[in-house]
Amino acid sequence: MATLSKQSFGPERAESIARVLEIQAEAYGYLDLPILSQELRRYSGGNVLDVGTGDGSFLCKIAEKNSTSNFLGIEPSAELFAKAGRRLFLHRAGL
């Protein structure tokens, strides 16, 4: 099964976009995702799976901007999973 970005852009372009987003996140500490947001709007109301969700910051930010979709994050690292749980708790509490 291909990822949404590979289906939309092809594998080579999707890898280039992923690398740019990785560099942006490292340099600025956040991601600007107009391409992903645009694709999510095209598939409005769908389900999104984020594998390796880390601390959940990416998933929370993208979910806020795309409220018509359902999001699920999976993180195998116990430490990052705990951080994601705390982030979700604070987010739901409005803190």
Buried (B, 14 or more C-beta within 10 A) or exposed (E): EEEBBBEBBEEEEBEEBEEEBEEBBEEEEEBEBEBBEEBBEEBEEEEBEBEEBBBBBBBBBBBEEBEEBEBEBEBEEEEBBEBBEEBBEEBEEEE
